[in-house]
Every structure is written in C-alpha cells, then in structure tokens.
Amino acid sequence: LMVGVELVADRDGNVRWPAERRAGAAVCRRLLADGIWLRPLGDTVVIFPPAVISDGDLRRVVRRLEAAIDHELGAA
C-alpha cells in the first residue's frame, strides 16, 4: 500500500500552493508531534505504511493527516 495525498490550494481549479509555502513539509512537521513520520515530495504527502499495520493504526494516521492538513493549510 502506498498513497500520495496531493495538497492544493484550490481543488476545483487544481491551484498549487506557492513553492515557498512548503505545504507538504509543514504538514509532515505537524505530524511528528504525534509520532507519525510521513514523507513530503513537494506538496504531495506519501503514506507508505508497513504491510503489518493494523486497521486502527492506519485509521489513526489518516485522521491525524487530515487534522494536520486542516491546521496547517486551513479546512477545505
């Protein structure tokens, strides 16, 4: 399982964040406080969990990612 979550300023128009905003890095730094290490590739956050991850842990990662995006970039 590998998923890339692309962070855009406007989903309808597919408008990217300005490069100096470093949106992907900001979101990933926010997740570190919860002990979740995800990798930004530009403004795409990559989720690449181990094959043995539990459903509950995967749900936690996704919930915390959503919260970090809302906090760093504003609720969509």
All heavy atoms as a GROMACS GRO file, in nm:
protein
  582
    1LEU      N    1   0.085  -0.118   0.000
    1LEU     CA    2   0.000   0.000   0.000
    1LEU      C    3   0.089   0.123   0.000
    1LEU      O    4   0.178   0.136   0.082
    1LEU     CB    5  -0.090   0.001   0.123
    1LEU     CG    6  -0.169   0.128   0.150
    1LEU    CD1    7  -0.277   0.148   0.044
    1LEU    CD2    8  -0.232   0.123   0.287
    2MET      N    9   0.063   0.211  -0.094
    2MET     CA   10   0.128   0.342  -0.095
    2MET      C   11   0.029   0.442  -0.154
    2MET      O   12  -0.035   0.414  -0.255
    2MET     CB   13   0.255   0.341  -0.180
    2MET     CG   14   0.330   0.472  -0.173
    2MET     SD   15   0.495   0.468  -0.241
    2MET     CE   16   0.463   0.467  -0.414
    3VAL      N   17   0.017   0.555  -0.086
    3VAL     CA   18  -0.078   0.657  -0.129
    3VAL      C   19  -0.008   0.792  -0.127
    3VAL      O   20   0.070   0.821  -0.036
    3VAL     CB   21  -0.200   0.662  -0.032
    3VAL    CG1   22  -0.294   0.775  -0.068
    3VAL    CG2   23  -0.273   0.529  -0.032
    4GLY      N   24  -0.036   0.873  -0.226
    4GLY     CA   25   0.012   1.010  -0.229
    4GLY      C   26  -0.106   1.105  -0.215
    4GLY      O   27  -0.203   1.095  -0.290
    5VAL      N   28  -0.099   1.194  -0.118
    5VAL     CA   29  -0.203   1.294  -0.096
    5VAL      C   30  -0.149   1.427  -0.147
    5VAL      O   31  -0.057   1.484  -0.088
    5VAL     CB   32  -0.242   1.304   0.053
    5VAL    CG1   33  -0.347   1.412   0.074
    5VAL    CG2   34  -0.290   1.169   0.104
    6GLU      N   35  -0.204   1.472  -0.259
    6GLU     CA   36  -0.158   1.598  -0.319
    6GLU      C   37  -0.227   1.715  -0.251
    6GLU      O   38  -0.349   1.720  -0.242
    6GLU     CB   39  -0.188   1.600  -0.469
    6GLU     CG   40  -0.130   1.719  -0.539
    6GLU     CD   41  -0.155   1.718  -0.688
    6GLU    OE1   42  -0.239   1.639  -0.736
    6GLU    OE2   43  -0.090   1.797  -0.756
    7LEU      N   44  -0.148   1.809  -0.204
    7LEU     CA   45  -0.200   1.927  -0.135
    7LEU      C   46  -0.209   2.042  -0.234
    7LEU      O   47  -0.108   2.084  -0.290
    7LEU     CB   48  -0.108   1.964  -0.019
    7LEU     CG   49  -0.079   1.853   0.081
    7LEU    CD1   50   0.026   1.896   0.181
    7LEU    CD2   51  -0.207   1.809   0.151
    8VAL      N   52  -0.330   2.092  -0.256
    8VAL     CA   53  -0.351   2.203  -0.348
    8VAL      C   54  -0.428   2.312  -0.276
    8VAL      O   55  -0.505   2.286  -0.183
    8VAL     CB   56  -0.426   2.160  -0.476
    8VAL    CG1   57  -0.341   2.067  -0.560
    8VAL    CG2   58  -0.559   2.096  -0.444
    9ALA      N   59  -0.406   2.435  -0.317
    9ALA     CA   60  -0.474   2.549  -0.256
    9ALA      C   61  -0.622   2.553  -0.294
    9ALA      O   62  -0.706   2.597  -0.217
    9ALA     CB   63  -0.406   2.680  -0.297
   10ASP      N   64  -0.654   2.506  -0.415
   10ASP     CA   65  -0.792   2.504  -0.464
   10ASP      C   66  -0.814   2.376  -0.543
   10ASP      O   67  -0.756   2.359  -0.651
   10ASP     CB   68  -0.819   2.626  -0.552
   10ASP     CG   69  -0.958   2.627  -0.613
   10ASP    OD1   70  -1.048   2.561  -0.559
   10ASP    OD2   71  -0.975   2.693  -0.717
   11ARG      N   72  -0.894   2.286  -0.487
   11ARG     CA   73  -0.916   2.156  -0.553
   11ARG      C   74  -0.990   2.171  -0.686
   11ARG      O   75  -0.959   2.100  -0.781
   11ARG     CB   76  -0.996   2.064  -0.462
   11ARG     CG   77  -0.912   2.006  -0.351
   11ARG     CD   78  -0.988   1.901  -0.278
   11ARG     NE   79  -1.073   1.965  -0.179
   11ARG     CZ   80  -1.148   1.901  -0.093
   11ARG    NH1   81  -1.152   1.771  -0.094
   11ARG    NH2   82  -1.220   1.968  -0.006
   12ASP      N   83  -1.086   2.260  -0.692
   12ASP     CA   84  -1.166   2.273  -0.814
   12ASP      C   85  -1.081   2.319  -0.933
   12ASP      O   86  -1.095   2.269  -1.043
   12ASP     CB   87  -1.283   2.369  -0.794
   12ASP     CG   88  -1.384   2.316  -0.693
   12ASP    OD1   89  -1.396   2.192  -0.681
   12ASP    OD2   90  -1.449   2.397  -0.625
   13GLY      N   91  -0.994   2.414  -0.908
   13GLY     CA   92  -0.909   2.465  -1.015
   13GLY      C   93  -0.771   2.403  -1.018
   13GLY      O   94  -0.687   2.439  -1.099
   14ASN      N   95  -0.745   2.307  -0.927
   14ASN     CA   96  -0.615   2.241  -0.915
   14ASN      C   97  -0.502   2.345  -0.904
   14ASN      O   98  -0.401   2.335  -0.970
   14ASN     CB   99  -0.591   2.144  -1.030
   14ASN     CG  100  -0.480   2.045  -0.998
   14ASN    OD1  101  -0.457   2.012  -0.881
   14ASN    ND2  102  -0.412   1.999  -1.099
   15VAL      N  103  -0.525   2.445  -0.820
   15VAL     CA  104  -0.428   2.552  -0.799
   15VAL      C  105  -0.328   2.509  -0.692
   15VAL      O  106  -0.367   2.473  -0.581
   15VAL     CB  107  -0.499   2.683  -0.755
   15VAL    CG1  108  -0.398   2.792  -0.726
   15VAL    CG2  109  -0.600   2.726  -0.861
   16ARG      N  110  -0.201   2.511  -0.726
   16ARG     CA  111  -0.095   2.469  -0.636
   16ARG      C  112  -0.064   2.577  -0.533
   16ARG      O  113  -0.089   2.696  -0.557
   16ARG     CB  114   0.031   2.435  -0.715
   16ARG     CG  115   0.005   2.327  -0.820
   16ARG     CD  116   0.129   2.289  -0.895
   16ARG     NE  117   0.224   2.214  -0.817
   16ARG     CZ  118   0.210   2.087  -0.779
   16ARG    NH1  119   0.101   2.022  -0.810
   16ARG    NH2  120   0.305   2.027  -0.711
   17TRP      N  121  -0.007   2.538  -0.420
   17TRP     CA  122   0.044   2.632  -0.321
   17TRP      C  123   0.171   2.694  -0.375
   17TRP      O  124   0.245   2.629  -0.449
   17TRP     CB  125   0.075   2.560  -0.189
   17TRP     CG  126  -0.047   2.512  -0.117
   17TRP    CD1  127  -0.096   2.386  -0.118
   17TRP    CD2  128  -0.134   2.588  -0.035
   17TRP    NE1  129  -0.210   2.380  -0.042
   17TRP    CE2  130  -0.235   2.502   0.011
   17TRP    CE3  131  -0.136   2.721   0.004
   17TRP    CZ2  132  -0.337   2.545   0.095
   17TRP    CZ3  133  -0.237   2.764   0.088
   17TRP    CH2  134  -0.337   2.676   0.133
   18PRO      N  135   0.202   2.817  -0.338
   18PRO     CA  136   0.331   2.875  -0.378
   18PRO      C  137   0.444   2.789  -0.321
   18PRO      O  138   0.434   2.737  -0.210
   18PRO     CB  139   0.331   3.013  -0.313
   18PRO     CG  140   0.188   3.043  -0.282
   18PRO     CD  141   0.120   2.910  -0.261
   19ALA      N  142   0.551   2.773  -0.397
   19ALA     CA  143   0.662   2.685  -0.357
   19ALA      C  144   0.718   2.725  -0.221
   19ALA      O  145   0.752   2.638  -0.140
   19ALA     CB  146   0.771   2.687  -0.463
   20GLU      N  147   0.727   2.855  -0.194
   20GLU     CA  148   0.785   2.899  -0.067
   20GLU      C  149   0.697   2.863   0.053
   20GLU      O  150   0.743   2.867   0.167
   20GLU     CB  151   0.815   3.050  -0.068
   20GLU     CG  152   0.696   3.139  -0.091
   20GLU     CD  153   0.665   3.163  -0.238
   20GLU    OE1  154   0.733   3.107  -0.326
   20GLU    OE2  155   0.570   3.238  -0.263
   21ARG      N  156   0.573   2.825   0.030
   21ARG     CA  157   0.481   2.783   0.138
   21ARG      C  158   0.524   2.649   0.195
   21ARG      O  159   0.500   2.620   0.311
   21ARG     CB  160   0.337   2.777   0.084
   21ARG     CG  161   0.233   2.726   0.182
   21ARG     CD  162   0.213   2.824   0.295
   21ARG     NE  163   0.111   2.783   0.386
   21ARG     CZ  164   0.130   2.703   0.490
   21ARG    NH1  165   0.247   2.655   0.517
   21ARG    NH2  166   0.029   2.671   0.569
   22ARG      N  167   0.587   2.565   0.114
   22ARG     CA  168   0.634   2.431   0.155
   22ARG      C  169   0.524   2.357   0.231
   22ARG      O  170   0.543   2.311   0.345
   22ARG     CB  171   0.762   2.441   0.234
   22ARG     CG  172   0.876   2.504   0.152
   22ARG     CD  173   1.007   2.513   0.225
   22ARG     NE  174   1.045   2.393   0.298
   22ARG     CZ  175   1.116   2.291   0.249
   22ARG    NH1  176   1.158   2.294   0.125
   22ARG    NH2  177   1.145   2.187   0.324
   23ALA      N  178   0.409   2.346   0.167
   23ALA     CA  179   0.290   2.289   0.231
   23ALA      C  180   0.312   2.145   0.277
   23ALA      O  181   0.275   2.109   0.389
   23ALA     CB  182   0.170   2.297   0.136
   24GLY      N  183   0.372   2.062   0.193
   24GLY     CA  184   0.394   1.923   0.230
   24GLY      C  185   0.484   1.910   0.352
   24GLY      O  186   0.455   1.832   0.444
   25ALA      N  187   0.592   1.986   0.356
   25ALA     CA  188   0.685   1.982   0.469
   25ALA      C  189   0.617   2.030   0.596
   25ALA      O  190   0.638   1.974   0.705
   25ALA     CB  191   0.809   2.064   0.439
   26ALA      N  192   0.534   2.134   0.586
   26ALA     CA  193   0.465   2.187   0.704
   26ALA      C  194   0.371   2.084   0.764
   26ALA      O  195   0.365   2.064   0.885
   26ALA     CB  196   0.389   2.315   0.668
   27VAL      N  197   0.297   2.015   0.679
   27VAL     CA  198   0.203   1.913   0.726
   27VAL      C  199   0.280   1.798   0.792
   27VAL      O  200   0.242   1.750   0.900
   27VAL     CB  201   0.115   1.862   0.610
   27VAL    CG1  202   0.038   1.737   0.648
   27VAL    CG2  203   0.018   1.972   0.566
   28CYS      N  204   0.388   1.754   0.731
   28CYS     CA  205   0.466   1.643   0.787
   28CYS      C  206   0.531   1.681   0.919
   28CYS      O  207   0.538   1.599   1.011
   28CYS     CB  208   0.569   1.595   0.686
   28CYS     SG  209   0.493   1.507   0.547
   29ARG      N  210   0.576   1.805   0.933
   29ARG     CA  211   0.632   1.850   1.061
   29ARG      C  212   0.526   1.846   1.170
   29ARG      O  213   0.553   1.809   1.285
   29ARG     CB  214   0.689   1.991   1.050
   29ARG     CG  215   0.831   1.996   0.999
   29ARG     CD  216   0.893   2.133   1.018
   29ARG     NE  217   0.813   2.241   0.964
   29ARG     CZ  218   0.817   2.282   0.836
   29ARG    NH1  219   0.898   2.223   0.750
   29ARG    NH2  220   0.741   2.380   0.796
   30ARG      N  221   0.404   1.885   1.138
   30ARG     CA  222   0.294   1.883   1.233
   30ARG      C  223   0.269   1.740   1.281
   30ARG      O  224   0.243   1.716   1.399
   30ARG     CB  225   0.168   1.942   1.167
   30ARG     CG  226   0.039   1.922   1.240
   30ARG     CD  227   0.020   2.000   1.364
   30ARG     NE  228   0.056   2.140   1.350
   30ARG     CZ  229   0.062   2.224   1.452
   30ARG    NH1  230   0.036   2.183   1.573
   30ARG    NH2  231   0.097   2.349   1.434
   31LEU      N  232   0.279   1.642   1.194
   31LEU     CA  233   0.254   1.503   1.230
   31LEU      C  234   0.361   1.446   1.321
   31LEU      O  235   0.334   1.352   1.398
   31LEU     CB  236   0.245   1.417   1.102
   31LEU     CG  237   0.120   1.442   1.018
   31LEU    CD1  238   0.135   1.378   0.882
   31LEU    CD2  239  -0.002   1.388   1.090
   32LEU      N  240   0.482   1.499   1.316
   32LEU     CA  241   0.589   1.448   1.401
   32LEU      C  242   0.555   1.458   1.549
   32LEU      O  243   0.596   1.374   1.629
   32LEU     CB  244   0.720   1.522   1.372
   32LEU     CG  245   0.791   1.483   1.244
   32LEU    CD1  246   0.913   1.572   1.224
   32LEU    CD2  247   0.830   1.337   1.246
   33ALA      N  248   0.477   1.558   1.587
   33ALA     CA  249   0.437   1.573   1.727
   33ALA      C  250   0.355   1.453   1.775
   33ALA      O  251   0.352   1.424   1.894
   33ALA     CB  252   0.357   1.702   1.745
   34ASP      N  253   0.289   1.383   1.682
   34ASP     CA  254   0.210   1.265   1.714
   34ASP      C  255   0.288   1.136   1.692
   34ASP      O  256   0.233   1.027   1.700
   34ASP     CB  257   0.083   1.259   1.628
   34ASP     CG  258  -0.015   1.369   1.664
   34ASP    OD1  259  -0.019   1.408   1.782
   34ASP    OD2  260  -0.087   1.415   1.574
   35GLY      N  261   0.416   1.150   1.659
   35GLY     CA  262   0.497   1.031   1.633
   35GLY      C  263   0.470   0.967   1.499
   35GLY      O  264   0.501   0.850   1.478
   36ILE      N  265   0.412   1.043   1.407
   36ILE     CA  266   0.381   0.991   1.273
   36ILE      C  267   0.480   1.052   1.175
   36ILE      O  268   0.487   1.173   1.160
   36ILE     CB  269   0.236   1.025   1.232
   36ILE    CG1  270   0.139   0.957   1.329
   36ILE    CG2  271   0.210   0.984   1.087
   36ILE    CD1  272  -0.005   0.998   1.310
   37TRP      N  273   0.556   0.966   1.111
   37TRP     CA  274   0.658   1.010   1.015
   37TRP      C  275   0.607   0.982   0.874
   37TRP      O  276   0.597   0.866   0.834
   37TRP     CB  277   0.788   0.933   1.037
   37TRP     CG  278   0.859   0.969   1.162
   37TRP    CD1  279   0.814   0.951   1.290
   37TRP    CD2  280   0.986   1.031   1.172
   37TRP    NE1  281   0.905   0.998   1.379
   37TRP    CE2  282   1.012   1.048   1.309
   37TRP    CE3  283   1.080   1.074   1.079
   37TRP    CZ2  284   1.129   1.106   1.354
   37TRP    CZ3  285   1.195   1.131   1.126
   37TRP    CH2  286   1.220   1.147   1.261
   38LEU      N  287   0.573   1.088   0.803
   38LEU     CA  288   0.536   1.076   0.662
   38LEU      C  289   0.634   1.160   0.582
   38LEU      O  290   0.693   1.255   0.633
   38LEU     CB  291   0.392   1.121   0.638
   38LEU     CG  292   0.284   1.040   0.707
   38LEU    CD1  293   0.146   1.093   0.670
   38LEU    CD2  294   0.294   0.892   0.673
   39ARG      N  295   0.645   1.130   0.455
   39ARG     CA  296   0.744   1.198   0.371
   39ARG      C  297   0.676   1.292   0.273
   39ARG      O  298   0.587   1.251   0.199
   39ARG     CB  299   0.824   1.095   0.293
   39ARG     CG  300   0.926   1.159   0.204
   39ARG     CD  301   1.010   1.058   0.135
   39ARG     NE  302   1.111   1.131   0.057
   39ARG     CZ  303   1.181   1.078  -0.038
   39ARG    NH1  304   1.166   0.951  -0.066
   39ARG    NH2  305   1.269   1.149  -0.104
   40PRO      N  306   0.719   1.417   0.271
   40PRO     CA  307   0.668   1.507   0.167
   40PRO      C  308   0.753   1.495   0.042
   40PRO      O  309   0.876   1.488   0.049
   40PRO     CB  310   0.683   1.645   0.230
   40PRO     CG  311   0.803   1.633   0.317
   40PRO     CD  312   0.803   1.491   0.368
   41LEU      N  313   0.690   1.489  -0.071
   41LEU     CA  314   0.756   1.501  -0.201
   41LEU      C  315   0.695   1.624  -0.265
   41LEU      O  316   0.590   1.616  -0.329
   41LEU     CB  317   0.735   1.377  -0.287
   41LEU     CG  318   0.799   1.249  -0.235
   41LEU    CD1  319   0.758   1.130  -0.322
   41LEU    CD2  320   0.949   1.263  -0.232
   42GLY      N  321   0.757   1.739  -0.240
   42GLY     CA  322   0.696   1.864  -0.282
   42GLY      C  323   0.569   1.885  -0.201
   42GLY      O  324   0.571   1.877  -0.078
   43ASP      N  325   0.459   1.906  -0.268
   43ASP     CA  326   0.330   1.923  -0.200
   43ASP      C  327   0.246   1.796  -0.202
   43ASP      O  328   0.124   1.800  -0.191
   43ASP     CB  329   0.253   2.039  -0.262
   43ASP     CG  330   0.310   2.174  -0.221
   43ASP    OD1  331   0.390   2.178  -0.126
   43ASP    OD2  332   0.277   2.273  -0.286
   44THR      N  333   0.312   1.683  -0.214
   44THR     CA  334   0.246   1.554  -0.203
   44THR      C  335   0.298   1.485  -0.078
   44THR      O  336   0.419   1.474  -0.058
   44THR     CB  337   0.272   1.466  -0.326
   44THR    OG1  338   0.221   1.533  -0.442
   44THR    CG2  339   0.205   1.330  -0.314
   45VAL      N  340   0.207   1.440   0.008
   45VAL     CA  341   0.245   1.367   0.128
   45VAL      C  342   0.227   1.218   0.098
   45VAL      O  343   0.119   1.176   0.057
   45VAL     CB  344   0.159   1.409   0.249
   45VAL    CG1  345   0.192   1.326   0.371
   45VAL    CG2  346   0.179   1.557   0.278
   46VAL      N  347   0.333   1.142   0.119
   46VAL     CA  348   0.332   1.000   0.087
   46VAL      C  349   0.304   0.919   0.214
   46VAL      O  350   0.370   0.936   0.316
   46VAL     CB  351   0.467   0.956   0.026
   46VAL    CG1  352   0.466   0.807  -0.002
   46VAL    CG2  353   0.493   1.036  -0.101
   47ILE      N  354   0.204   0.832   0.205
   47ILE     CA  355   0.174   0.737   0.312
   47ILE      C  356   0.219   0.601   0.261
   47ILE      O  357   0.168   0.552   0.159
   47ILE     CB  358   0.024   0.733   0.345
   47ILE    CG1  359  -0.028   0.872   0.381
   47ILE    CG2  360  -0.004   0.632   0.457
   47ILE    CD1  361  -0.179   0.878   0.397
   48PHE      N  362   0.315   0.540   0.330
   48PHE     CA  363   0.372   0.412   0.288
   48PHE      C  364   0.389   0.326   0.413
   48PHE      O  365   0.500   0.305   0.461
   48PHE     CB  366   0.505   0.437   0.217
   48PHE     CG  367   0.564   0.317   0.148
   48PHE    CD1  368   0.487   0.229   0.077
   48PHE    CD2  369   0.700   0.295   0.155
   48PHE    CE1  370   0.542   0.120   0.013
   48PHE    CE2  371   0.758   0.186   0.092
   48PHE     CZ  372   0.678   0.097   0.021
   49PRO      N  373   0.276   0.277   0.468
   49PRO     CA  374   0.283   0.204   0.595
   49PRO      C  375   0.336   0.062   0.575
   49PRO      O  376   0.331   0.007   0.465
   49PRO     CB  377   0.137   0.200   0.640
   49PRO     CG  378   0.060   0.200   0.512
   49PRO     CD  379   0.139   0.287   0.418
   50PRO      N  380   0.385   0.003   0.684
   50PRO     CA  381   0.428  -0.137   0.675
   50PRO      C  382   0.309  -0.228   0.647
   50PRO      O  383   0.196  -0.196   0.684
   50PRO     CB  384   0.489  -0.165   0.812
   50PRO     CG  385   0.428  -0.064   0.903
   50PRO     CD  386   0.399   0.057   0.818
   51ALA      N  387   0.334  -0.341   0.584
   51ALA     CA  388   0.226  -0.434   0.549
   51ALA      C  389   0.153  -0.487   0.672
   51ALA      O  390   0.038  -0.528   0.662
   51ALA     CB  391   0.282  -0.550   0.467
   52VAL      N  392   0.217  -0.483   0.788
   52VAL     CA  393   0.155  -0.539   0.909
   52VAL      C  394   0.080  -0.435   0.990
   52VAL      O  395   0.037  -0.463   1.102
   52VAL     CB  396   0.262  -0.607   0.998
   52VAL    CG1  397   0.323  -0.726   0.926
   52VAL    CG2  398   0.368  -0.507   1.040
   53ILE      N  399   0.060  -0.315   0.937
   53ILE     CA  400  -0.011  -0.211   1.012
   53ILE      C  401  -0.155  -0.256   1.039
   53ILE      O  402  -0.220  -0.317   0.953
   53ILE     CB  403  -0.008  -0.075   0.938
   53ILE    CG1  404  -0.052   0.038   1.031
   53ILE    CG2  405  -0.091  -0.080   0.810
   53ILE    CD1  406  -0.027   0.177   0.976
   54SER      N  407  -0.202  -0.227   1.159
   54SER     CA  408  -0.340  -0.263   1.192
   54SER      C  409  -0.437  -0.163   1.129
   54SER      O  410  -0.399  -0.050   1.098
   54SER     CB  411  -0.359  -0.266   1.344
   54SER     OG  412  -0.353  -0.135   1.396
   55ASP      N  413  -0.560  -0.205   1.115
   55ASP     CA  414  -0.663  -0.114   1.062
   55ASP      C  415  -0.676   0.010   1.150
   55ASP      O  416  -0.688   0.121   1.100
   55ASP     CB  417  -0.799  -0.184   1.054
   55ASP     CG  418  -0.805  -0.288   0.943
   55ASP    OD1  419  -0.715  -0.291   0.857
   55ASP    OD2  420  -0.902  -0.368   0.944
   56GLY      N  421  -0.672  -0.011   1.281
   56GLY     CA  422  -0.684   0.101   1.373
   56GLY      C  423  -0.570   0.200   1.360
   56GLY      O  424  -0.591   0.321   1.363
   57ASP      N  425  -0.447   0.149   1.347
   57ASP     CA  426  -0.332   0.238   1.332
   57ASP      C  427  -0.338   0.314   1.200
   57ASP      O  428  -0.305   0.433   1.193
   57ASP     CB  429  -0.201   0.161   1.342
   57ASP     CG  430  -0.167   0.121   1.485
   57ASP    OD1  431  -0.226   0.178   1.579
   57ASP    OD2  432  -0.082   0.032   1.503
   58LEU      N  433  -0.381   0.247   1.094
   58LEU     CA  434  -0.392   0.314   0.965
   58LEU      C  435  -0.500   0.424   0.970
   58LEU      O  436  -0.479   0.534   0.920
   58LEU     CB  437  -0.422   0.214   0.854
   58LEU     CG  438  -0.424   0.269   0.712
   58LEU    CD1  439  -0.292   0.339   0.679
   58LEU    CD2  440  -0.452   0.158   0.613
   59ARG      N  441  -0.610   0.394   1.035
   59ARG     CA  442  -0.714   0.496   1.052
   59ARG      C  443  -0.662   0.615   1.131
   59ARG      O  444  -0.692   0.730   1.099
   59ARG     CB  445  -0.836   0.436   1.121
   59ARG     CG  446  -0.920   0.351   1.031
   59ARG     CD  447  -1.051   0.310   1.100
   59ARG     NE  448  -1.122   0.216   1.019
   59ARG     CZ  449  -1.115   0.083   1.031
   59ARG    NH1  450  -1.040   0.030   1.125
   59ARG    NH2  451  -1.182   0.005   0.951
   60ARG      N  452  -0.582   0.589   1.234
   60ARG     CA  453  -0.523   0.696   1.314
   60ARG      C  454  -0.433   0.784   1.229
   60ARG      O  455  -0.439   0.908   1.238
   60ARG     CB  456  -0.444   0.638   1.431
   60ARG     CG  457  -0.376   0.743   1.515
   60ARG     CD  458  -0.301   0.680   1.634
   60ARG     NE  459  -0.220   0.780   1.699
   60ARG     CZ  460  -0.091   0.801   1.672
   60ARG    NH1  461  -0.027   0.726   1.584
   60ARG    NH2  462  -0.024   0.895   1.736
   61VAL      N  463  -0.351   0.724   1.146
   61VAL     CA  464  -0.263   0.801   1.058
   61VAL      C  465  -0.345   0.892   0.967
   61VAL      O  466  -0.315   1.010   0.952
   61VAL     CB  467  -0.171   0.708   0.975
   61VAL    CG1  468  -0.100   0.784   0.864
   61VAL    CG2  469  -0.071   0.638   1.066
   62VAL      N  470  -0.449   0.836   0.907
   62VAL     CA  471  -0.531   0.914   0.814
   62VAL      C  472  -0.604   1.027   0.888
   62VAL      O  473  -0.609   1.140   0.839
   62VAL     CB  474  -0.630   0.823   0.739
   62VAL    CG1  475  -0.731   0.904   0.658
   62VAL    CG2  476  -0.554   0.727   0.648
   63ARG      N  477  -0.657   0.999   1.006
   63ARG     CA  478  -0.725   1.104   1.085
   63ARG      C  479  -0.628   1.216   1.123
   63ARG      O  480  -0.660   1.334   1.114
   63ARG     CB  481  -0.789   1.045   1.211
   63ARG     CG  482  -0.921   0.976   1.190
   63ARG     CD  483  -0.992   0.948   1.321
   63ARG     NE  484  -0.909   0.886   1.422
   63ARG     CZ  485  -0.896   0.754   1.441
   63ARG    NH1  486  -0.962   0.671   1.365
   63ARG    NH2  487  -0.818   0.708   1.537
   64ARG      N  488  -0.509   1.179   1.168
   64ARG     CA  489  -0.411   1.278   1.207
   64ARG      C  490  -0.360   1.357   1.086
   64ARG      O  491  -0.332   1.475   1.096
   64ARG     CB  492  -0.294   1.214   1.283
   64ARG     CG  493  -0.333   1.153   1.418
   64ARG     CD  494  -0.407   1.250   1.510
   64ARG     NE  495  -0.328   1.370   1.530
   64ARG     CZ  496  -0.377   1.492   1.547
   64ARG    NH1  497  -0.507   1.512   1.547
   64ARG    NH2  498  -0.297   1.595   1.564
   65LEU      N  499  -0.347   1.291   0.971
   65LEU     CA  500  -0.308   1.362   0.849
   65LEU      C  501  -0.413   1.465   0.813
   65LEU      O  502  -0.381   1.580   0.783
   65LEU     CB  503  -0.287   1.264   0.734
   65LEU     CG  504  -0.259   1.326   0.597
   65LEU    CD1  505  -0.135   1.416   0.600
   65LEU    CD2  506  -0.245   1.218   0.492
   66GLU      N  507  -0.539   1.426   0.820
   66GLU     CA  508  -0.647   1.521   0.791
   66GLU      C  509  -0.643   1.640   0.886
   66GLU      O  510  -0.655   1.756   0.844
   66GLU     CB  511  -0.782   1.451   0.801
   66GLU     CG  512  -0.898   1.541   0.768
   66GLU     CD  513  -1.032   1.470   0.776
   66GLU    OE1  514  -1.044   1.366   0.845
   66GLU    OE2  515  -1.126   1.520   0.713
   67ALA      N  516  -0.622   1.614   1.015
   67ALA     CA  517  -0.615   1.722   1.113
   67ALA      C  518  -0.495   1.813   1.088
   67ALA      O  519  -0.504   1.935   1.101
   67ALA     CB  520  -0.609   1.663   1.255
   68ALA      N  521  -0.380   1.754   1.050
   68ALA     CA  522  -0.261   1.834   1.023
   68ALA      C  523  -0.281   1.922   0.900
   68ALA      O  524  -0.239   2.039   0.898
   68ALA     CB  525  -0.140   1.742   1.004
   69ILE      N  526  -0.347   1.869   0.798
   69ILE     CA  527  -0.376   1.949   0.678
   69ILE      C  528  -0.467   2.066   0.715
   69ILE      O  529  -0.443   2.180   0.678
   69ILE     CB  530  -0.438   1.862   0.568
   69ILE    CG1  531  -0.335   1.764   0.514
   69ILE    CG2  532  -0.497   1.949   0.456
   69ILE    CD1  533  -0.393   1.655   0.424
   70ASP      N  534  -0.572   2.036   0.792
   70ASP     CA  535  -0.664   2.143   0.834
   70ASP      C  536  -0.591   2.249   0.915
   70ASP      O  537  -0.614   2.369   0.895
   70ASP     CB  538  -0.780   2.086   0.915
   70ASP     CG  539  -0.881   2.010   0.831
   70ASP    OD1  540  -0.875   2.021   0.706
   70ASP    OD2  541  -0.964   1.939   0.890
   71HIS      N  542  -0.505   2.207   1.005
   71HIS     CA  543  -0.435   2.302   1.092
   71HIS      C  544  -0.336   2.386   1.013
   71HIS      O  545  -0.328   2.508   1.030
   71HIS     CB  546  -0.362   2.228   1.204
   71HIS     CG  547  -0.298   2.320   1.301
   71HIS    ND1  548  -0.170   2.367   1.282
   71HIS    CD2  549  -0.343   2.377   1.414
   71HIS    CE1  550  -0.139   2.448   1.382
   71HIS    NE2  551  -0.244   2.455   1.464
   72GLU      N  552  -0.258   2.324   0.928
   72GLU     CA  553  -0.151   2.396   0.856
   72GLU      C  554  -0.202   2.475   0.735
   72GLU      O  555  -0.147   2.578   0.702
   72GLU     CB  556  -0.044   2.297   0.809
   72GLU     CG  557   0.038   2.239   0.922
   72GLU     CD  558   0.116   2.344   0.998
   72GLU    OE1  559   0.168   2.439   0.937
   72GLU    OE2  560   0.126   2.330   1.122
   73LEU      N  561  -0.306   2.423   0.670
   73LEU     CA  562  -0.347   2.483   0.543
   73LEU      C  563  -0.490   2.535   0.546
   73LEU      O  564  -0.538   2.589   0.446
   73LEU     CB  565  -0.331   2.380   0.430
   73LEU     CG  566  -0.192   2.318   0.417
   73LEU    CD1  567  -0.192   2.212   0.309
   73LEU    CD2  568  -0.088   2.424   0.389
   74GLY      N  569  -0.560   2.517   0.656
   74GLY     CA  570  -0.699   2.561   0.665
   74GLY      C  571  -0.793   2.453   0.617
   74GLY      O  572  -0.761   2.376   0.528
   75ALA      N  573  -0.908   2.443   0.680
   75ALA     CA  574  -1.007   2.343   0.642
   75ALA      C  575  -1.056   2.369   0.501
   75ALA      O  576  -1.084   2.480   0.462
   75ALA     CB  577  -1.123   2.344   0.741
   76ALA      N  578  -1.066   2.262   0.426
   76ALA     CA  579  -1.111   2.275   0.287
   76ALA      C  580  -1.261   2.270   0.277
   76ALA      O  581  -1.329   2.218   0.358
   76ALA     CB  582  -1.050   2.166   0.202
   0.00000   0.00000   0.00000
